[in-house]
Amino acid sequence: MRITSIRAFCAGLLVIATLVVPHSFIRAQLPAGPYIHEAPSAKNAMVASQHEIASQIGVDVLRRGGNAIDAAIAVGIALAVVYPEAGNIGGGGFMLIRFPDGRSTAIDYRERAPKAATERMFLNDNGDPIRGEGSSTVGYRASGVPGTLAGFDMAFRKYGSGKIKWRDLIRPSREVAQRGFKLSKRFADLFVEYKGRMEPYADSDRIFLNRGRYLKEGELLRQPELAATLSRIERAGASEFYKGRTAKLIAADMKANNGLITEADLRDYLPVERTPLVGDYRGHKIITMPPPSSGGVVMLQTLNMLEAFDLASMDPASPERWHLVIESMKRAFADRAEYAGDPDHADIPTSWLISKDYAATRRASIDTAKATPSSAIKFGRQTPDGSMDTTHYTVVDKDGIVVSNTYTINDLFGSGVTIKGTGILMNDEMDDFTTAPGRPNLFELIQGERNIIKPGKRPLSSMTPTIVLTKDGKPWFAVGARGGPRIITAVTQTVINMIDHKMDLREAIDFPRAHHQWLPDSVRWEPVGLPDRTRRELTAKGHNLIANPGYVASATGIMISKDGRRVGVIDRRSDGKAIGY
């Protein structure tokens, strides 16, 4: 999520100003505030998502005998209704699953470039990026072929409990879309905030902006077109979206508005089941998403570099600790810019990037006394024998199946387009490709040739659904985040806080964060997260702290305590609710 106005920025400051963490320098500065989520625990199962209605729908599925996969699908459909700025059926993402017997799998349902997509489709005749309608971020051409329902369908068919029917996962959300739900102040304010993105598109303007008569806090948002779409999917299954009336409506509206997605693109979309990445940090196995997500690789690289330093002996707010974390992040993101992409279309040296030996070579260039300018940090050279708006939710069921799912439509409210007659808000994921090599995208990321636009290709992602095990191999916690490339650093720092600084998940997620992504060469930091001394010393070491601090992503997770209880945590930076039974 980007900070796009003074209002949003101030809201971010207020959220951070209500953090309560176990360190005296922060305690002394922070008043109690309204942005405090409980960390409920439950004996059997838990769902943690960014909307109470979605979490409740997931728990209801678990109570009826469904497993974590069933519940995760139901939550994902619900978020498309009650959290449409990020929840979706018009986007895509990644589902990471770990089973009680130790197996794990990853379902990649990332969007794909349409068949008519070309490398230079978002550049004008001068080679400059197109702005506004027709660009990689706004309008009909900004959308990749959605994968959410196909991914959910694969997960349901292969790993669902068999005790819950598909229609029972869709019906609760269809009913909410039909009858409506009350808007929170945050959500009502977002419509005004993003009116410029949605006003040009008739169905978006009518459904979400009420044609300029904006809905207020406490009023009902009804989405009858989306309810009708979900009704078709409820009766006919996920294939209806790709081959039925919904596919025809999407293709027709795309054709009428110079979009690229066709019936053939939808019909031919397939999710991919991949082998998760597994790393090790101080004896803890870390299971995370492989490419085309860059998140897992960057996180494991960062942790591997940090493993040689005694972070546990350092105050987590000290300049010494932050210097090491920032320098490690910079080097991992430099490699991301060169090597990350879709493994089905490019050679991604994943094993080499996440190896301990490679981390040692990258670590050797870290000067503990001063910052290395990003201009002096290049991507690592592979030796000849060398072998990324968004929402996250987590589900743990009574049998110990863990699902960590992150999905997205990229920017808040995606491309701004709601497909005529469907209620489906579309993604702007084409911006996650390298539209202009060497130039920053929406999130100021520099991306390389491996991520260039090609038909059928999946764009690079920063999504980082992650599951961490105890040293004896049992599930300990699962976490993920929203926030573009800041997802990666938020999840990484949560892992560090849990393992090195012995925080519980509530403290680990709420603890202030910082972010560096190599370019631009600046540190995004959170108010009160860096004490005056820390900021002064980091600046003296050569770090460029941006003038206006703001929050770094928002995370959601579940921890399994030593007595087996499930503890759900919603980041204090955002809304949502964890519900268990």
CORWO-V396683 format. One record per residue. RES is the residue in one letter. PHI is phi in whole degrees, 0 to 359 (* if undefined). OMEGA is omega as a letter, one per 30 degrees, with the letter a starting at -180 (NA if undefined). NEAR is the number of other C-alpha atoms within 12 Angstrom. Layout:
res = (RES	RES)
phi = (PHI	PHI)
omega = (OMEGA	OMEGA)
near = (NEAR	NEAR)
//
This chain:
res = (M	R	I	T	S	I	R	A	F	C	A	G	L	L	V	I	A	T	L	V	V	P	H	S	F	I	R	A	Q	L	P	A	G	P	Y	I	H	E	A	P	S	A	K	N	A	M	V	A	S	Q	H	E	I	A	S	Q	I	G	V	D	V	L	R	R	G	G	N	A	I	D	A	A	I	A	V	G	I	A	L	A	V	V	Y	P	E	A	G	N	I	G	G	G	G	F	M	L	I	R	F	P	D	G	R	S	T	A	I	D	Y	R	E	R	A	P	K	A	A	T	E	R	M	F	L	N	D	N	G	D	P	I	R	G	E	G	S	S	T	V	G	Y	R	A	S	G	V	P	G	T	L	A	G	F	D	M	A	F	R	K	Y	G	S	G	K	I	K	W	R	D	L	I	R	P	S	R	E	V	A	Q	R	G	F	K	L	S	K	R	F	A	D	L	F	V	E	Y	K	G	R	M	E	P	Y	A	D	S	D	R	I	F	L	N	R	G	R	Y	L	K	E	G	E	L	L	R	Q	P	E	L	A	A	T	L	S	R	I	E	R	A	G	A	S	E	F	Y	K	G	R	T	A	K	L	I	A	A	D	M	K	A	N	N	G	L	I	T	E	A	D	L	R	D	Y	L	P	V	E	R	T	P	L	V	G	D	Y	R	G	H	K	I	I	T	M	P	P	P	S	S	G	G	V	V	M	L	Q	T	L	N	M	L	E	A	F	D	L	A	S	M	D	P	A	S	P	E	R	W	H	L	V	I	E	S	M	K	R	A	F	A	D	R	A	E	Y	A	G	D	P	D	H	A	D	I	P	T	S	W	L	I	S	K	D	Y	A	A	T	R	R	A	S	I	D	T	A	K	A	T	P	S	S	A	I	K	F	G	R	Q	T	P	D	G	S	M	D	T	T	H	Y	T	V	V	D	K	D	G	I	V	V	S	N	T	Y	T	I	N	D	L	F	G	S	G	V	T	I	K	G	T	G	I	L	M	N	D	E	M	D	D	F	T	T	A	P	G	R	P	N	L	F	E	L	I	Q	G	E	R	N	I	I	K	P	G	K	R	P	L	S	S	M	T	P	T	I	V	L	T	K	D	G	K	P	W	F	A	V	G	A	R	G	G	P	R	I	I	T	A	V	T	Q	T	V	I	N	M	I	D	H	K	M	D	L	R	E	A	I	D	F	P	R	A	H	H	Q	W	L	P	D	S	V	R	W	E	P	V	G	L	P	D	R	T	R	R	E	L	T	A	K	G	H	N	L	I	A	N	P	G	Y	V	A	S	A	T	G	I	M	I	S	K	D	G	R	R	V	G	V	I	D	R	R	S	D	G	K	A	I	G	Y)
phi = (*	265	276	245	200	299	298	294	296	295	297	297	297	295	299	297	291	251	295	231	232	279	244	300	294	278	308	294	259	251	281	292	209	281	272	239	265	291	244	292	237	211	288	262	206	209	234	235	220	267	208	301	299	296	297	294	299	296	296	300	297	296	296	275	104	289	261	297	292	305	296	297	295	298	296	299	294	297	296	298	268	262	222	291	294	216	297	195	240	256	225	190	174	219	241	254	232	236	261	300	277	98	290	215	210	228	255	263	241	296	297	235	291	299	298	272	291	227	301	254	293	251	245	276	296	270	83	265	298	290	249	71	306	92	275	279	240	223	96	293	280	281	268	273	290	296	238	303	293	295	294	297	296	299	298	296	291	271	228	294	290	82	262	237	277	307	298	285	276	265	305	302	287	300	293	295	299	287	275	92	216	284	278	281	298	303	290	299	294	297	301	292	301	252	299	297	284	258	305	292	246	305	289	296	297	287	284	264	258	54	52	89	261	301	293	255	309	90	279	271	261	254	227	297	293	295	300	294	297	295	297	296	292	299	280	256	92	298	298	299	295	261	224	258	299	299	301	295	294	297	296	294	291	298	297	289	232	65	279	250	288	244	301	295	301	292	299	268	293	222	285	230	268	237	277	297	282	231	244	223	229	54	89	257	287	238	256	209	275	275	303	277	283	271	300	297	295	296	298	295	300	298	297	298	294	284	299	279	259	274	296	300	275	259	296	297	259	283	296	297	292	295	302	294	296	296	297	291	299	303	291	293	289	297	292	304	299	269	254	280	174	278	294	279	231	209	277	254	280	298	301	294	298	262	281	293	295	295	302	296	291	289	297	299	271	281	267	290	262	207	285	269	302	301	297	265	258	250	292	290	263	284	283	304	261	294	273	*	*	223	218	238	217	227	225	232	260	292	270	94	290	244	240	240	235	236	217	201	239	81	292	302	64	54	281	88	269	254	299	306	81	241	74	271	274	266	281	236	285	298	290	279	281	279	280	213	309	87	249	288	267	308	261	66	275	268	230	256	296	296	252	293	293	215	304	81	276	264	286	298	226	253	298	224	297	217	232	244	258	290	293	263	85	260	302	250	206	233	208	199	206	241	134	60	296	291	306	299	288	295	293	301	291	297	298	299	297	290	277	277	255	56	281	275	296	302	291	296	285	282	299	304	236	225	217	219	239	79	233	293	278	211	255	275	225	257	306	64	287	242	300	307	299	296	296	298	288	295	297	296	283	107	282	262	275	299	293	250	290	198	287	248	64	217	243	218	198	226	247	258	286	298	270	89	286	264	245	262	228	251	304	293	281	218	257	129	202	259	226	224	212)
omega = (a	l	a	l	l	a	a	a	l	l	l	l	a	l	a	a	l	l	l	a	a	a	a	a	l	l	a	a	a	l	l	a	a	a	a	l	l	l	a	l	a	a	a	a	a	l	l	l	a	l	a	a	a	l	a	l	l	l	l	l	l	l	a	l	l	l	a	l	l	a	a	l	a	l	a	l	a	l	l	a	a	a	a	l	a	l	a	l	l	a	a	a	a	l	l	a	l	a	a	a	l	l	l	l	a	l	a	l	l	l	l	l	l	a	a	a	l	a	a	a	a	l	l	a	l	a	l	l	l	l	l	a	a	l	l	a	a	l	a	a	a	a	l	a	a	a	a	a	l	l	l	l	l	a	a	a	a	a	l	a	a	a	a	l	l	a	a	l	a	a	a	a	l	l	l	l	a	a	l	l	a	l	l	l	l	a	l	l	a	l	l	a	a	a	a	l	a	a	a	a	a	a	l	a	a	a	a	a	l	a	l	l	a	l	a	l	l	l	a	l	l	a	a	l	l	l	l	l	l	l	l	l	l	a	a	a	a	a	l	l	a	a	a	a	l	l	l	l	l	a	a	a	l	a	a	a	l	l	a	a	a	l	l	l	a	a	a	a	l	l	a	l	a	l	a	l	l	l	l	l	l	l	l	l	l	a	a	a	l	l	g	l	l	a	a	a	a	l	a	l	a	l	l	l	a	a	a	a	a	a	a	a	a	l	a	l	a	l	l	a	a	l	a	l	a	a	l	l	a	a	l	l	l	l	l	a	a	a	a	l	l	a	l	a	a	l	a	a	a	a	l	a	a	a	l	a	l	l	a	l	l	a	a	a	l	l	a	a	a	l	l	l	a	l	l	l	l	l	a	l	a	l	a	a	l	a	NA	NA	a	l	a	l	a	l	l	a	a	l	l	l	a	l	l	a	l	l	a	l	l	l	l	a	l	a	a	a	l	a	a	l	a	a	a	l	a	a	l	a	l	l	l	l	l	a	l	a	l	l	a	l	a	a	l	l	l	a	a	a	l	a	a	a	l	l	l	a	l	l	l	a	l	a	a	l	a	l	a	a	l	a	l	l	l	l	a	l	l	a	l	a	l	l	l	a	l	l	a	a	l	l	l	a	l	l	l	a	l	a	a	a	l	l	l	a	l	a	a	l	a	a	a	a	l	a	l	a	l	l	f	a	a	l	l	a	a	l	a	l	l	l	a	a	a	l	a	a	l	l	l	l	l	l	l	l	a	a	a	a	l	a	a	l	l	a	l	a	l	l	l	a	a	l	l	l	l	a	a	a	l	a	l	l	a	l	a	l	l	a	l	l	NA)
near = (37	30	29	22	17	14	17	25	24	19	26	34	30	28	35	42	33	32	41	34	33	24	26	16	22	28	19	17	20	23	19	20	16	19	27	27	33	23	32	28	28	27	23	29	43	51	61	58	56	47	41	30	37	43	44	33	44	49	42	31	40	39	25	23	25	35	42	48	51	47	55	54	59	51	53	56	54	41	44	45	48	43	46	47	47	48	45	47	52	54	49	53	57	56	58	54	47	44	28	21	14	19	20	31	35	44	45	48	45	53	52	49	45	38	26	25	31	24	28	25	32	34	22	16	10	10	15	18	27	25	19	20	27	29	32	42	39	39	43	43	42	46	53	52	54	52	45	48	45	41	41	47	42	30	38	32	21	17	34	31	26	19	22	28	26	36	28	33	44	46	32	37	43	37	31	32	37	25	21	25	29	25	28	23	18	26	36	29	23	34	36	28	27	32	29	25	33	38	30	25	30	27	29	39	31	30	39	44	34	25	20	21	16	27	29	23	18	16	18	24	32	29	35	26	31	44	31	28	42	44	32	27	35	30	22	21	30	41	30	27	41	36	26	23	26	37	36	27	29	42	33	23	31	32	20	17	23	20	35	34	44	35	28	21	33	40	28	25	38	31	32	34	28	24	22	36	37	32	34	31	33	27	17	28	30	43	47	50	49	47	48	49	51	49	50	48	52	52	55	50	47	48	48	36	39	40	28	24	28	20	30	23	14	21	23	41	38	26	34	31	32	40	42	40	46	46	46	47	49	44	47	47	47	39	43	48	44	34	38	45	40	40	25	24	23	25	20	33	31	36	27	27	45	39	29	24	21	31	33	26	26	36	32	21	25	30	19	24	20	23	38	31	27	30	16	17	28	23	26	29	19	22	13	8	9	17	16	57	47	52	56	55	62	56	61	55	47	30	26	33	42	52	54	53	56	61	61	56	53	55	42	43	48	45	46	49	47	44	42	32	29	36	39	46	48	54	51	48	54	56	53	53	53	42	41	34	27	22	24	24	35	36	30	24	35	36	42	33	29	34	42	38	39	30	30	31	39	49	50	54	55	54	57	59	58	57	51	47	34	25	16	12	21	29	40	38	50	53	59	58	51	51	44	49	50	45	49	50	53	49	54	51	46	48	47	42	35	34	33	29	26	21	24	31	41	36	34	41	46	46	46	45	43	46	44	43	44	40	35	27	31	31	40	35	38	36	34	36	40	37	27	17	17	26	32	19	25	35	24	17	25	25	35	31	31	21	14	19	29	41	44	47	48	48	58	54	56	52	50	38	23	15	13	24	28	40	41	44	49	45	49	41	43	40	31	39	37	43	44	37	27)
//
